[in-house]
């Protein structure tokens, strides 16, 4: 049995076995909210525009160029805003915030600011987690915290690890009183990590994997929103940013063109094996499907019998 499966697997190296598809983008000038645009695209096409690689990014850019529209348009990108505390605290005061409002914090600049630092007068900023800064550990307990400034500069993850290994965790701040405690240990002009953070949570409307990005170097206001939605524009070279999902914008849908490839495989049985044996055929199908997945190919495999030649074929 293994010998025939091996022969089938080796034979498949001689062919290109895949079902491929290309996205076609469609621009609509009528301003809709993101959710309204999503509903329209799902009814008329496939979904709001998904962009998974540089080729699709260029194709969407050319679509906007052809439409002659240079301002913001909706695409299928969105992000869920879910701030969390490093120590997992979810009790009373877990939603306490002290953002610096006159700086429009949190601003999510360049779609990369996912961790929070405290600074002058106890105000908070969202910032890039990779930056090296001082940090505040909770050296007391979760119920009765004590806050200590660590003067060594670390990125957020390293600071989290240090606090967990030596104390409780990075600081969780639940009240004005606790925030004032932190403000007192921070000299003027010094900023330090606290325990508030969030995951990127980048998603496409059609549930495609988020594998490619083209962020614009702009501020993405978050405020108290729990979801922000993705937009792009020809005027910004097709780069992406986030806006309130309630804003009304033109939008881009996509449809899919599928290319079907059919190949023939000649299978030779050894030891008088019957290639029409259902169990054997199922195992061969699985071998070929596994091989295709290893190569990143998306295909549907099934047996088809050639009635003229009475041989078994493979259809993709």
C-alpha positions as CSV (number, residue, x, y, z in Angstrom):
1,X,0.0,0.0,0.0
2,X,2.7,2.5,0.9
3,X,4.6,1.8,-2.3
4,X,1.7,2.8,-4.5
5,X,1.0,5.9,-2.4
6,X,4.6,6.9,-2.7
7,X,4.5,6.5,-6.4
8,X,1.4,8.7,-6.7
9,X,3.1,11.3,-4.5
10,X,6.2,11.4,-6.6
11,X,4.2,11.4,-9.8
12,X,2.4,14.5,-8.6
13,X,5.7,16.4,-8.7
14,X,5.4,16.4,-12.5
15,X,2.3,18.5,-12.5
16,X,1.0,21.9,-11.3
17,X,-2.0,20.9,-9.2
18,X,-4.0,23.9,-8.1
19,X,-7.2,25.9,-8.3
20,X,-6.3,29.6,-8.4
21,X,-8.4,32.8,-8.2
22,X,-7.9,36.5,-8.7
23,X,-9.8,39.4,-7.1
24,X,-11.5,42.0,-9.1
25,X,-12.2,45.3,-7.4
26,X,-15.3,47.5,-8.0
27,X,-15.5,51.1,-6.9
28,X,-18.8,52.7,-5.8
29,X,-19.0,56.5,-5.2
30,X,-22.2,56.5,-3.0
31,X,-21.2,57.4,0.6
32,X,-22.2,54.6,3.1
33,X,-21.2,53.7,6.6
34,X,-18.7,50.7,6.8
35,X,-21.5,48.3,7.8
36,X,-23.8,49.5,5.0
37,X,-21.0,49.1,2.5
38,X,-20.3,45.6,3.8
39,X,-24.0,44.6,3.3
40,X,-24.1,46.0,-0.2
41,X,-20.9,44.2,-1.2
42,X,-22.0,40.9,0.2
43,X,-25.3,41.2,-1.7
44,X,-23.9,42.3,-5.0
45,X,-20.4,40.8,-5.1
46,X,-18.3,38.8,-2.6
47,X,-17.5,41.3,0.1
48,X,-15.7,44.6,0.9
49,X,-12.2,44.7,-0.6
50,X,-9.7,42.3,0.9
51,X,-6.0,42.9,0.1
52,X,-3.6,40.0,0.9
53,X,-0.5,40.9,-1.0
54,X,1.3,43.6,-2.9
55,X,-0.2,42.6,-6.3
56,X,-3.7,43.0,-5.0
57,X,-2.7,46.3,-3.3
58,X,-1.5,47.6,-6.7
59,X,-4.6,46.4,-8.4
60,X,-6.9,48.2,-6.0
61,X,-4.7,51.3,-6.3
62,X,-5.2,51.2,-10.1
63,X,-9.0,50.7,-9.6
64,X,-9.1,54.0,-7.6
65,X,-6.9,55.7,-10.2
66,X,-9.2,54.6,-13.0
67,X,-12.2,55.9,-11.0
68,X,-10.5,59.3,-10.6
69,X,-11.3,59.4,-6.9
70,X,-8.5,60.5,-4.6
71,X,-10.2,60.7,-1.1
72,X,-10.9,58.0,1.5
73,X,-12.8,54.9,0.6
74,X,-13.8,51.9,2.7
75,X,-12.1,48.6,2.4
76,X,-12.9,45.4,4.3
77,X,-10.4,45.9,7.1
78,X,-11.4,46.5,10.7
79,X,-9.9,46.3,14.2
80,X,-11.5,45.5,17.5
81,X,-10.4,47.7,20.4
82,X,-10.1,45.6,23.6
83,X,-7.8,47.2,26.3
84,X,-6.6,44.7,28.9
85,X,-4.4,44.8,32.0
86,X,-1.3,42.7,32.1
87,X,-2.2,41.0,35.4
88,X,-5.6,40.0,34.0
89,X,-7.6,42.3,36.3
90,X,-11.3,42.6,35.2
91,X,-13.0,43.8,38.4
92,X,-14.2,47.2,39.5
93,X,-12.2,50.0,38.0
94,X,-10.8,47.8,35.2
95,X,-12.1,50.3,32.6
96,X,-10.5,53.3,34.3
97,X,-8.5,55.5,31.8
98,X,-6.6,58.8,32.1
99,X,-5.8,59.6,28.4
100,X,-4.2,62.9,27.6
101,X,-7.3,64.3,25.8
102,X,-5.6,67.4,24.4
103,X,-3.3,65.1,22.4
104,X,-6.2,63.1,21.1
105,X,-5.0,60.0,22.9
106,X,-5.2,57.2,22.2
107,X,-4.2,58.0,18.6
108,X,-2.9,54.6,17.3
109,X,-0.3,56.3,15.1
110,X,0.8,54.2,12.1
111,X,-1.5,51.4,13.4
112,X,1.4,50.3,15.7
113,X,0.7,51.7,19.2
114,X,-0.7,48.9,21.3
115,X,0.8,49.6,24.8
116,X,0.3,52.4,27.3
117,X,2.7,54.7,29.1
118,X,2.1,57.2,31.9
119,X,3.7,60.6,32.0
120,X,3.3,64.2,33.1
121,X,0.5,64.8,35.6
122,X,-0.6,61.1,35.4
123,X,-1.7,61.4,31.7
124,X,-1.6,58.3,29.5
125,X,-0.4,57.8,25.9
126,X,-0.6,54.7,23.7
127,X,2.8,53.9,22.1
128,X,4.8,51.4,20.2
129,X,5.4,48.4,22.5
130,X,8.9,48.0,21.0
131,X,10.1,51.3,22.4
132,X,12.5,51.2,25.4
133,X,11.2,53.2,28.4
134,X,11.2,53.1,32.1
135,X,8.3,51.3,33.7
136,X,6.1,50.9,36.8
137,X,5.8,47.7,38.7
138,X,3.2,46.8,41.3
139,X,5.4,45.8,44.3
140,X,2.4,45.4,46.7
141,X,-0.6,43.1,46.0
142,X,-3.4,43.3,43.5
143,X,-5.8,44.3,46.3
144,X,-3.4,46.8,47.9
145,X,-0.9,47.9,45.2
146,X,2.3,49.8,45.7
147,X,4.0,51.3,42.7
148,X,7.8,51.5,42.1
149,X,9.5,53.1,39.2
150,X,12.1,51.0,37.5
151,X,14.7,53.3,35.9
152,X,16.1,50.8,33.4
153,X,14.7,51.3,29.9
154,X,12.9,48.2,28.5
155,X,10.3,47.5,25.8
156,X,6.9,46.7,27.1
157,X,7.2,42.9,27.0
158,X,10.6,42.9,28.7
159,X,9.2,45.2,31.4
160,X,6.3,42.9,31.9
161,X,8.6,40.0,32.3
162,X,10.8,41.8,34.8
163,X,7.8,42.9,37.0
164,X,6.4,39.4,37.0
165,X,9.7,37.7,37.9
166,X,10.5,40.2,40.7
167,X,7.2,41.6,41.9
168,X,3.6,41.2,41.0
169,X,3.2,42.6,37.5
170,X,3.2,45.9,35.6
171,X,1.0,48.5,37.3
172,X,-2.8,48.2,37.0
173,X,-4.5,51.5,37.7
174,X,-8.1,51.5,38.7
175,X,-8.9,54.8,40.3
176,X,-7.7,58.5,40.4
177,X,-6.0,57.7,43.7
178,X,-3.9,54.9,42.2
179,X,-3.2,57.1,39.2
180,X,-1.9,59.9,41.5
181,X,0.3,57.3,43.3
182,X,2.0,56.7,39.9
183,X,2.2,60.4,39.1
184,X,4.1,60.9,42.3
185,X,6.9,58.4,41.5
186,X,7.4,59.9,38.0
187,X,9.6,63.0,37.7
188,X,8.4,65.7,35.3
189,X,9.3,64.7,31.7
190,X,9.7,61.0,32.5
191,X,7.3,58.5,30.9
192,X,7.0,54.9,32.0
193,X,5.1,51.8,30.9
194,X,2.1,50.6,32.8
195,X,0.2,47.3,32.4
196,X,-2.5,48.5,29.9
197,X,-2.2,47.0,26.4
198,X,-4.3,45.5,23.6
199,X,-3.8,43.0,20.9
200,X,-3.8,44.2,17.2
201,X,-7.1,42.3,16.4
202,X,-6.8,43.1,12.6
203,X,-9.5,41.4,10.6
204,X,-10.9,41.3,7.1
205,X,-14.7,41.3,6.5
206,X,-14.5,38.1,4.5
207,X,-12.5,36.4,7.4
208,X,-9.4,36.0,5.3
209,X,-6.1,35.8,7.3
210,X,-4.4,39.1,7.9
211,X,-1.0,38.5,6.2
212,X,-0.2,41.8,4.5
213,X,-0.3,45.4,5.5
214,X,0.2,48.9,4.0
215,X,-0.2,51.3,6.9
216,X,-0.2,55.0,6.4
217,X,1.9,57.2,8.7
218,X,-1.1,59.0,10.1
219,X,-3.0,59.3,13.4
220,X,-5.9,56.9,13.8
221,X,-8.2,58.3,16.5
222,X,-9.7,55.7,18.8
223,X,-11.4,57.6,21.6
224,X,-14.0,55.3,23.2
225,X,-14.7,53.3,20.1
226,X,-14.7,49.5,20.4
227,X,-14.3,48.9,16.6
228,X,-12.5,51.0,14.0
229,X,-12.8,50.5,10.3
230,X,-10.2,50.5,7.5
231,X,-10.0,53.0,4.6
232,X,-7.5,53.7,1.8
233,X,-7.2,56.4,-0.9
234,X,-5.4,56.9,-4.2
235,X,-4.3,60.3,-2.9
236,X,-2.2,58.6,-0.1
237,X,-0.7,56.0,-2.5
238,X,-3.2,53.3,-1.4
239,X,-2.0,53.3,2.2
240,X,-4.4,52.3,4.9
241,X,-5.7,54.0,8.0
242,X,-8.6,53.6,10.5
243,X,-11.7,55.8,10.9
244,X,-15.0,55.7,12.8
245,X,-17.1,53.0,11.1
246,X,-20.1,55.4,11.2
247,X,-18.4,57.8,8.8
248,X,-19.9,57.8,5.3
249,X,-17.5,57.1,2.5
250,X,-17.4,55.6,-1.0
251,X,-16.2,52.0,-0.9
252,X,-14.6,49.2,-2.9
253,X,-16.1,45.7,-3.3
254,X,-14.4,42.6,-4.7
255,X,-15.5,39.7,-6.7
256,X,-13.6,36.5,-7.4
257,X,-12.7,34.8,-10.7
258,X,-11.7,31.2,-10.2
259,X,-9.4,29.3,-12.6
260,X,-9.9,25.6,-12.7
261,X,-7.1,23.3,-13.7
262,X,-7.6,19.6,-14.6
263,X,-4.7,17.3,-14.8
264,X,-4.4,13.5,-15.5
265,X,-2.4,11.2,-13.4
266,X,-1.4,7.8,-14.6
267,X,-1.4,5.4,-11.6
268,X,0.4,2.1,-11.7
269,X,-0.6,-0.5,-9.1
270,X,1.9,-2.9,-7.6
271,X,1.1,-6.4,-6.3
272,X,-2.1,-6.6,-8.3
273,X,-3.8,-3.7,-6.3
274,X,-7.2,-2.6,-7.4
275,X,-7.2,1.2,-8.0
276,X,-11.0,1.2,-7.8
277,X,-10.9,0.0,-4.2
278,X,-12.8,2.9,-2.3
279,X,-10.4,2.7,0.7
280,X,-7.3,2.9,-1.5
281,X,-8.8,5.8,-3.5
282,X,-9.6,7.7,-0.4
283,X,-6.0,7.3,0.9
284,X,-4.6,8.5,-2.4
285,X,-6.8,11.5,-2.3
286,X,-5.6,12.4,1.2
287,X,-2.0,12.0,0.2
288,X,-2.4,14.3,-2.8
289,X,-4.4,16.9,-0.8
290,X,-1.8,16.9,2.0
291,X,0.9,17.5,-0.6
292,X,-1.0,20.4,-2.1
293,X,-1.5,22.0,1.3
294,X,2.3,21.7,2.0
295,X,2.8,23.8,-1.1
296,X,0.2,26.4,-0.1
297,X,-2.2,25.3,-2.9
298,X,-5.9,25.5,-2.5
299,X,-7.6,22.7,-4.5
300,X,-10.7,20.5,-4.5
301,X,-9.9,16.9,-5.4
302,X,-12.2,14.2,-6.6
303,X,-12.1,11.1,-8.6
304,X,-13.6,11.0,-12.1
305,X,-13.7,7.9,-14.2
306,X,-12.9,8.1,-18.0
307,X,-15.7,5.9,-19.5
308,X,-13.9,5.6,-22.8
309,X,-10.6,4.4,-21.5
310,X,-11.8,2.9,-18.2
311,X,-9.0,4.7,-16.3
312,X,-9.3,6.8,-13.2
313,X,-8.6,10.5,-13.4
314,X,-8.0,13.3,-11.0
315,X,-10.1,16.5,-11.3
316,X,-9.2,19.8,-9.7
